[in-house]
Amino acid sequence: MKLILIRHGETPWNEKKLIQGGRQDIELSPAGIRRVGKLASYLKNEKLSIIITSPMKRAVATAKAIASLHGLPLEIDDRLKEIDVADLEGRSLDDLNATFTRFLMQWQKDREAADLPHGEKLQELQNRAWMVIQTLLEAHHEETVVLVSHYFVIMAIVLRALDLPLETMVKFKLAPCGISVLSFADHGARLLSFNNTCY
């Protein structure tokens, strides 16, 4: 299976550098809509079997733009929602003393040391997202699949596919509308490209 992983387009919260998790359903910004259009055109010659997306508006709008050029319906899966960041939702990234990824890593190690009450662990996120991948591998073994989701969902899938620990997430960065491609075969998964924004 060829798995094309796409992070949703930009939102006003992305532009303002606000923490955007799985609670607030933010729509794409005008700049995000324009970039999504370019992304969809870039993928128009791909022979796709299925487009599956997070239920959040920013992901659905991105997926719809792609689907419109392929005549495919969308499959929506709640397990592809962004990580629940609880009380940090909507706060400025500038409020943190580190990147948000590093902040989450610290929270994984010591919930008392990081202020994220009632939030979701990255391992929990990875487990629910990987269940989607397992289903896709069974149903679309020889096909090309597009999955539209969010920063931490996509990173968790990539790391799980490559057998890398979640801690290595701090070494990566994924832009809005970034395209990453995994190939799954009998020998396992290979990363063919990461965070492609050449379009």
C-alpha positions in Angstrom: 0.0 0.0 0.0 1.1 3.5 -0.8 -0.1 5.8 2.0 -0.1 9.6 1.2 -0.3 11.4 4.5 -1.4 15.1 4.3 -1.6 17.6 7.1 -4.6 20.0 6.7 -4.2 23.5 5.3 -3.5 26.6 7.3 -6.1 28.0 9.7 -6.3 31.4 11.4 -4.9 29.7 14.5 -1.9 28.4 12.6 -1.2 31.9 11.4 -1.5 33.4 14.9 0.7 30.6 16.3 -2.0 29.4 18.7 -2.1 25.8 20.0 -4.6 23.9 18.0 -5.7 20.5 19.3 -8.7 18.3 19.0 -11.3 20.4 20.8 -11.8 23.6 18.7 -13.1 22.9 15.2 -11.2 25.7 13.3 -11.8 26.2 9.6 -9.2 27.0 7.0 -8.0 30.5 6.5 -8.1 32.2 3.0 -4.4 31.5 2.6 -5.1 27.9 3.7 -7.8 27.5 1.1 -5.5 28.7 -1.7 -2.7 26.4 -0.7 -5.1 23.4 -0.4 -6.2 24.1 -4.0 -2.5 23.9 -5.2 -2.1 20.7 -3.2 -5.2 19.1 -4.8 -3.9 20.0 -8.3 -0.5 18.5 -7.4 -2.2 15.2 -6.6 -4.7 15.1 -9.5 -2.8 12.4 -11.5 -2.5 10.0 -8.6 -4.6 6.9 -8.9 -6.4 6.9 -5.5 -8.5 4.2 -4.0 -9.8 6.0 -0.9 -9.5 9.3 0.8 -9.9 9.1 4.6 -10.0 12.1 6.9 -10.2 13.4 10.4 -13.7 14.8 11.1 -12.4 18.2 12.0 -13.4 21.0 9.5 -9.8 21.9 8.6 -9.1 18.3 7.6 -12.4 17.7 5.9 -12.0 20.9 3.7 -8.5 19.7 2.7 -9.8 16.2 1.9 -12.8 17.5 -0.1 -10.5 19.6 -2.4 -8.5 16.5 -3.2 -11.6 14.3 -3.6 -13.2 16.8 -6.0 -10.6 16.0 -8.6 -10.9 12.2 -8.2 -14.7 11.6 -7.9 -14.2 9.8 -4.6 -16.4 10.1 -1.5 -14.7 10.9 1.8 -14.4 8.4 4.6 -14.4 10.2 8.0 -12.8 8.5 11.0 -12.9 10.0 14.5 -9.6 8.2 15.4 -7.8 10.7 13.1 -8.7 13.8 15.2 -5.8 15.8 16.5 -4.4 15.2 20.0 -6.5 16.6 22.9 -4.3 19.3 24.5 -7.0 20.1 27.1 -6.4 23.5 28.7 -3.6 24.5 26.3 -6.1 24.8 23.4 -6.0 28.3 22.0 -3.0 29.4 24.0 -0.1 31.1 22.3 2.9 28.9 21.4 5.0 31.8 22.7 3.8 31.0 26.3 5.8 27.8 26.3 9.4 27.6 27.2 10.1 25.1 24.4 8.5 23.9 21.1 5.1 22.4 21.6 6.5 19.0 20.7 9.1 19.2 23.4 6.5 20.4 25.9 4.4 17.3 25.1 7.4 15.0 25.5 8.1 16.5 29.0 4.4 15.9 29.8 4.8 12.3 28.7 7.6 11.8 31.2 6.1 13.7 34.2 2.5 14.8 34.1 3.1 16.7 37.3 5.9 18.8 35.7 3.9 20.0 32.7 0.6 21.7 32.9 -1.7 19.6 30.7 -4.5 18.4 32.9 -6.9 16.0 31.3 -5.0 15.9 28.0 -4.3 12.9 25.8 -1.0 11.1 25.8 0.9 10.8 22.6 1.0 7.0 23.0 -2.8 7.0 23.3 -3.0 9.1 20.1 -0.6 6.8 18.3 -2.5 3.7 19.3 -5.9 5.0 18.0 -4.3 6.3 14.7 -2.5 3.1 14.1 -5.7 1.1 14.3 -6.8 3.1 11.2 -3.6 2.1 9.4 -4.0 -1.6 10.2 -7.6 -1.5 8.8 -6.3 0.3 5.6 -3.5 -2.3 5.1 -6.0 -5.1 5.3 -8.5 -3.5 2.9 -6.2 -1.7 0.4 -3.0 -3.8 0.4 -2.0 -3.0 -3.3 -3.6 0.4 -3.6 -2.9 4.1 -3.0 -4.6 5.8 -0.1 -4.8 9.4 1.0 -5.1 10.2 4.7 -5.8 13.8 5.8 -5.2 14.6 9.4 -3.1 16.7 11.8 0.4 17.3 12.9 0.7 14.9 15.8 -1.5 12.2 14.2 0.7 12.1 11.1 3.9 12.2 13.1 2.7 9.4 15.3 1.9 7.2 12.2 5.2 7.9 10.6 7.2 7.0 13.7 5.2 3.8 14.3 5.6 2.7 10.7 9.4 3.2 10.9 9.7 1.7 14.4 11.0 4.9 15.8 10.3 6.0 19.4 7.9 8.9 20.0 10.8 10.9 21.5 12.3 11.3 18.0 9.3 13.4 17.1 11.2 16.5 18.2 13.6 16.0 15.3 10.8 16.5 12.7 8.7 19.4 11.6 5.6 19.2 9.4 4.1 22.2 7.6 0.4 22.8 6.8 -0.4 20.9 3.6 2.8 19.0 4.0 2.8 15.7 2.1 4.5 12.6 3.4 4.4 9.2 1.7 4.9 5.7 3.2 5.1 2.5 1.3 4.0 -0.7 3.0 5.2 -4.1 1.6 6.1 -7.5 2.9 9.5 -6.2 4.1 7.8 -3.5 6.2 7.3 0.3 5.8 9.6 2.8 4.0 9.4 6.5 4.1 9.4 7.7 0.4 9.1 11.4 1.2 8.4 13.7 4.1 6.8 17.2 4.4 6.8 17.8 0.6 5.6 21.3 -0.1 7.2 21.7 -3.6 3.8 22.4 -5.3 
